[in-house]
Amino acid sequence: MRQFLWFVVFAVVSACGVQVTLDAVYGQDGGGPNVTTSYRAEADKSSVYTCEPTTVYAYSKTAPNPEGPHPTTWFHEYPQPLNPPATQPTTKGTIYTEVSSVTYAFKGDWPGSHEVGFWVWKGDPPKAEQVKTTITVKERKIDLEATPTELAAGEDLTLKADQTPPDETRPPTFWIASRPTTTQPYGGWTALPATQPAATTQYTFKPGAGHHKLKATAECHSESNEVEVTAVGVQKVILNGSNPEVAGEATVCLNKEITLKAIPLPEDSSFPNGKPEWTLTTKPSISQASASGSGETATIKPDIAGDYVVAATCGTSSAS
């Protein structure tokens, strides 16, 4: 029995205009189009993470891959992104790719159910039908931890970012936003210097005094949870119990013990245990006086007339 080949022009209308596809319909003498051939689309992986590639194959019963159908138009129906990046569409839609191949290279840019397939002609009279498969794209995750969450200004703060799945090719970028006190808004996000690529990345730096928010991001629209830390410094030293407050300079009586108090920076924070440290940095040459204290208060008993300077230090921050 002789076979003959019909060519049918099929127009696909998309957001980008009209794409014309030339498809072949096989028929038999006196029998019309071949209605017995069935097709399927099959992916190497039916579940992937964002930006993870997989290959979709076109199969037919009568001509197994790679001698199967050669679609001239593949399509990729993508879902609406939950948090669309500025460079991507904000609604769901379809991407049409004109190729003559039994395979389609798939990569999902955002999470959701993606449908990928091709067009075939079936039935008598011939009718264009979609043959497709569903690929689930999962969101990449970053879990961020900070240790410690309260520390002295200028001390080491360690961030640890665990990526799911681990991916050494997409190292995270760490970001910080800061504010002096809880009554003021956070400033904008600033990227911290880059680190070495690692699936689990640890990053250590020394924050200045203030409240800080931190997060980590990676390619393919991954963003971690936000963590908050407080780095405490010394705003000023005052004469404890003074009203109105006496700070900077005070005149006191000789041989009378006085108590000094350090005010933290930010003022709504608390000093870490054992902070600040107190030092008598200046005194008369023959004085035997010393500053005694560990924590927010210290005492001193001037024994010789003259100038005394007492400093409170918390990490790299100090006041006197």
GIMO-V818746 format. One record per helix or strand of 2 or more residues. SS is the DSSP state (A for helix, B for strand). FROM is the first residue (numbers start at 0). TO is the last residue. Records with the same first field share a line. If there is no record, write none. Layout:
SS->FROM-TO + FROM-TO
This chain:
B->2-13 + 16-27 + 31-32 + 38-42 + 46-48 + 52-59 + 73-77 + 92-96 + 102-106 + 111-121 + 126-137 + 140-146 + 149-151 + 155-163 + 172-178 + 189-190 + 199-205 + 209-217 + 221-222 + 226-238 + 256-264 + 276-281 + 296-300 + 308-313 + 316-318
